[in-house]
Each structure stands twice: as C-alpha cells, then as structure tokens.
Amino acid sequence: MLQLLAFVVPLGLAGAISPVLLTEQTVVLAGPNGTRIARFFAAGAMIALFAFVCALVLFGRAIELPKTPHLSATLDVVIGVALLGLAAFLRVRRPKPKTEKSPRGELNARAAYIFGTVSMATNFTTLALIIPASKEIAASHVDFAERVIVAVILVVLASIPVWLPLALTAIAPGPALRGLNAFGDFIQRRGHAATITLVAIIGIVLLVRGVLRLV
C-alpha cells in the first residue's frame, strides 16, 4: 500500500493546482451565508471527483488490469503520451486573465452543490491527472478496503482548493484571508507553469515505465 501511496499522493497534489476551483470557492465564501453555502459547493466537487475515481477504478478492475500486465503497461504508454500532449497544449494555450465570477443571483444549497459538481466535472487538468492515479489503484494488488482508503486520500488531496478555504476560515477567520490571498497569488503566478511541469514529468514517467514493462 505504501508503494501505491507513493505514486498516488504526488498525482493528487498535482491535481490540486486549480486556480478556477480556488477562485470559485473563495467567491462563494465571500457571498451571503458564505460558510454554509461553501460547504455544499465543496461537497458537490468532492463527491463528483470521488464518483469519477470510483468509475475509473471499477472499469480498470472490470478489464482485469491487475491480471494483465501487458494491458496495464500499454495503458501507461497511452496515458503518458496523452499527458505529454496535454502539457504541450497547456504550454501553447496561455491562460487568459479571469475575473472572479459566481453564478448569477444568490446561491442556495442546491445551486451551490450543482455549481461544485459542474466545476469539478469541467476541471479537465485535474481529471487528467486523476486518470493515471485511478488506473494505478485499479492495477494494484491491495485489498478492497485499502483501495477505498487510497481513493479517498486521492480525492481529499485533489480537492484541496475547495476544502482548504473552509478549513482555514473555521480555524482562524482573520489570518485565513491572508493565507488564502497568498495561496491564490501563488497559484495565479506559478500555477500554470507548475501544472505544465508536473503533467509533463508524470507523462514521461508513465511513458518510460510503460515502454520498459512492454520490452
């Protein structure tokens, strides 16, 4: 399980570099009844991500990844090439300046939950990094309970932008604003470059590992 975590944890942290989710959650927190509504936004995003991970793991188990090393290695190559392509695309496509936006009108609990779900479902860079992590969970030889634990850890790490603002606000409302601003500034200034670098590194690792296993 430790070997599995060593592979999954960096992917989860890389998936957490999401300026969009962080900005949206910060805006929701600043709105009317912000803390309560932000909880539903976070729940929608995290449940959507957990469902995505579960679907990938179940799919991987269904095609017998753990019993078919050749198929697992081939998928490593395919995912590695896809991630390198994504890194190249992100490098060419410079992010446009974004203004802080939230859905029009005052959010209620149901709207915030849907907003969180849609935001995570359309956060393609995070989802792209979740795919190799989920594939690794599916291909592992750990038991069911350990796979569930690793999947939960993956979701918690990749969802840092939606639950960290809530946690900071609950622990220390005053310093939380300064911490969120610093975190947000880092992601805005370095997030794009960090994402490209991490996606490229992970793509290279998967490609090399897949080729070596096939050979």
Backbone hydrogen bonds, N-H to C=O, Kabsch-Sander energy under -0.5 kcal/mol:
donor,donor_aa,acceptor,acceptor_aa,energy
5,L,1,M,-2.7
6,A,2,L,-2.2
7,F,3,Q,-1.0
7,F,4,L,-0.6
8,V,4,L,-2.4
9,V,5,L,-2.8
11,L,7,F,-0.8
12,G,8,V,-2.4
13,L,9,V,-2.5
14,A,10,P,-2.4
15,G,11,L,-2.3
16,A,12,G,-0.8
16,A,13,L,-0.5
17,I,14,A,-1.4
18,S,16,A,-2.0
22,L,18,S,-2.0
23,T,19,P,-2.5
24,E,20,V,-2.6
25,Q,21,L,-2.5
26,T,22,L,-2.2
27,V,23,T,-2.3
28,V,24,E,-2.4
29,L,25,Q,-2.4
30,A,26,T,-1.6
31,G,27,V,-0.6
31,G,28,V,-1.0
34,G,31,G,-1.2
37,I,33,N,-2.2
38,A,34,G,-2.8
39,R,35,T,-1.4
40,F,36,R,-1.1
41,F,37,I,-1.9
42,A,38,A,-2.6
43,A,39,R,-2.4
44,G,40,F,-2.5
45,A,41,F,-2.1
46,M,42,A,-2.7
47,I,43,A,-2.6
48,A,44,G,-1.9
49,L,45,A,-2.0
50,F,46,M,-2.6
51,A,47,I,-2.5
52,F,48,A,-1.9
53,V,49,L,-2.5
54,C,50,F,-2.8
55,A,51,A,-2.3
56,L,52,F,-2.1
57,V,53,V,-2.7
58,L,54,C,-2.8
59,F,55,A,-2.2
60,G,56,L,-2.6
61,R,57,V,-2.5
62,A,58,L,-2.2
63,I,59,F,-1.8
64,E,61,R,-1.5
65,L,60,G,-2.2
67,K,64,E,-0.5
68,T,64,E,-0.8
68,T,65,L,-1.1
72,S,68,T,-2.1
73,A,69,P,-2.7
74,T,70,H,-2.3
75,L,71,L,-2.3
76,D,72,S,-1.8
77,V,73,A,-1.9
78,V,74,T,-2.5
79,I,75,L,-3.1
80,G,76,D,-2.6
81,V,77,V,-2.6
82,A,78,V,-2.3
83,L,79,I,-2.6
84,L,80,G,-2.1
85,G,81,V,-2.3
86,L,82,A,-2.3
87,A,83,L,-2.6
88,A,84,L,-2.2
89,F,85,G,-2.3
90,L,86,L,-2.8
91,R,87,A,-2.0
92,V,88,A,-1.9
93,R,89,F,-2.9
94,R,92,V,-1.2
112,A,108,N,-2.5
113,Y,109,A,-2.2
114,I,110,R,-2.3
115,F,111,A,-2.7
116,G,112,A,-2.4
117,T,113,Y,-2.3
118,V,114,I,-2.8
119,S,115,F,-2.4
120,M,116,G,-2.1
121,A,117,T,-2.4
122,T,118,V,-1.5
123,N,120,M,-1.4
124,F,122,T,-1.6
127,L,123,N,-2.1
128,A,124,F,-2.3
129,L,125,T,-1.5
130,I,126,T,-1.5
131,I,127,L,-1.4
133,A,129,L,-0.9
134,S,130,I,-2.8
135,K,131,I,-2.5
136,E,132,P,-2.0
137,I,133,A,-1.9
138,A,134,S,-2.5
139,A,135,K,-2.1
140,S,136,E,-0.7
140,S,137,I,-0.7
147,R,143,D,-2.0
148,V,144,F,-2.2
149,I,145,A,-2.1
150,V,146,E,-2.5
151,A,147,R,-2.4
152,V,148,V,-2.4
153,I,149,I,-2.4
154,L,150,V,-2.5
155,V,151,A,-2.3
156,V,152,V,-2.7
157,L,153,I,-2.4
158,A,154,L,-2.5
159,S,155,V,-1.4
160,I,157,L,-1.5
162,V,159,S,-1.9
163,W,159,S,-1.6
164,L,160,I,-2.6
167,A,163,W,-2.5
168,L,164,L,-2.9
169,T,165,P,-2.1
170,A,166,L,-2.2
171,I,167,A,-2.3
172,A,168,L,-2.7
176,A,172,A,-2.1
177,L,173,P,-0.8
177,L,174,G,-1.0
178,R,174,G,-0.8
179,G,175,P,-2.6
180,L,176,A,-2.9
181,N,177,L,-2.3
182,A,178,R,-2.3
183,F,179,G,-2.6
184,G,180,L,-3.1
185,D,181,N,-2.6
186,F,182,A,-2.2
187,I,183,F,-2.3
188,Q,184,G,-2.6
189,R,185,D,-2.5
190,R,186,F,-3.4
191,G,186,F,-0.7
191,G,187,I,-1.6
194,A,190,R,-2.8
195,T,191,G,-2.6
196,I,192,H,-2.2
197,T,193,A,-2.3
198,L,194,A,-2.7
199,V,195,T,-2.8
200,A,196,I,-2.3
201,I,197,T,-2.5
202,I,198,L,-2.6
203,G,199,V,-2.3
204,I,200,A,-2.5
205,V,201,I,-2.6
206,L,202,I,-2.5
207,L,203,G,-2.5
208,V,204,I,-2.9
209,R,205,V,-2.6
210,G,206,L,-2.7
211,V,207,L,-2.5
212,L,208,V,-2.6
213,R,209,R,-2.3
214,L,210,G,-2.1
215,V,211,V,-2.5
